[in-house]
Amino acid sequence: MYVRKYEIIVLVNAEGGDASVEQTLGRVREALTSTGGTEVRLEDWGVRKLAYELRRQHKAHYLYLQFLGSNTTVAEMERLLGITEAVVKFQTIMLEDRIEADKFDFEKAKAQQTYIARNSREAQA
């Protein structure tokens, strides 16, 4: 069975704290499980200053997620994020098409990191 590899970046209202982030992650994971998607990697980029004001917000909590799924998975995820009050903005991008789910190397994918996650981890150390 073939699936697609996607990434999504979600901006959560920073004033909501950890409860807003947990609610948003719950919605994302709910969409994954209900449509047969699989989480590959989740990165919490923390609270960052926005490039421009969104909904009267100057900061947002950034979440980055890679997942395997279908267009149904993306549609359900975007529907749930669209009705979640804490979500300021989100964007989904398809990274790869026609991946065999049973042959996908999850360990290798989890070991990779984005540039932002690598730099924030180095700054904390």
N, C-alpha and C positions, 0 to 999 in steps of 0.2 A: 504494500500500500504506500502510495506516495503522499507526502505532505509538503508544506512550504515552511521555510524558516523566516520568522519575522522578528523585528525589534520594535519596541514601543517605549517612548519617553513620556512620562506623566508628570505634570507639574501640579503639586498639591498645595493648597493654601497653607502658608507657613504658620499662620496664627492659630490654626487648629491643633497643632502639636502632634504628638505620637498617635492620638486617637484617630485623627484624620488620615494619617498614613496607613494605619492598620485597617481602617474601613476601606480605603482605596485598594490595598493589597487583597483584602477579602473579596472585593468585587471582581478584581482581575482573576484571581484563582477560581472563583465561582464560574466565570465565563470559560476558563480553561477546562475545568472538570465537566461542565454540562455539555460541552461540544467535542470532547475527546482530545483536546489540546494537551501539550506537555511543556512544562516550564523547563527551560534550558539553563538560564542564568539570571539572577536578580542582583542588581547593584544599587545600593542606596547612596546617592551622591550628596545627600544632605541639603541644608538650606543654602541657597545661593541668591545673589542679587540678579534680578531680571534685567535684560537689556533695555526694556521699555515697560511702561506701566500696563498691567493687565488687570482688569476688573478692580481698579484702585489698589492693586497690590504692587509692591516694589521688590518683594522677595517671595520665593517659592521653594518647597521641598521637592527635589528632583529624584525620580525613580526611573531606573532603566531596566527593562526586562527583555530577554530573548526567549522565544518560544516556538514550538512546532505546532502547526495547526492548519486549518483550511480557511477559506474565505468566510465560512460560517462562524468560526472562532473569532475572527477579527470583527465581524459585524456584531456579534453578541458582546464582545469586550467593549467596543466603542459605544454601543447602546447603553451598557451599564455605567461606563465612565461619564457619558453625557448627562445622566440623571443623578450623578453623585455630586452633591453641593460642594464638597471640598476640592474637587478637581477644577483647576484653573484652565488648563490646556493639556492636550495630548496629541501625539503624532505617531502613526504606525507606518513602518516601512518594511516591504518584503525584501529580504536579503538573498534568499535562494529559492529556486523552484524545483520541484520534483526530487525531493529527498526521500530515500527509503527509511522509514521510521525505525525499523528493526535493525538496520545497519548503522544508525547514527551513533557517533562516538560522544556520548554525554560527558565523560570524564575530561576529554580534551577540550570540549567547549566550555566547561565550567572553569578550567584552569586559565583560560584566556581572560584578559581584562581590558576594559576600554582605557583610553588615555586619561580620562578624567578620574576614574577609580584608582589608577596607578599613581597619579600625582597626588591625590588627596590622601592616600595611604602613606606615601613617602613623607608628606607634610606632617602627618600625625606622629610618625616615628622619630 
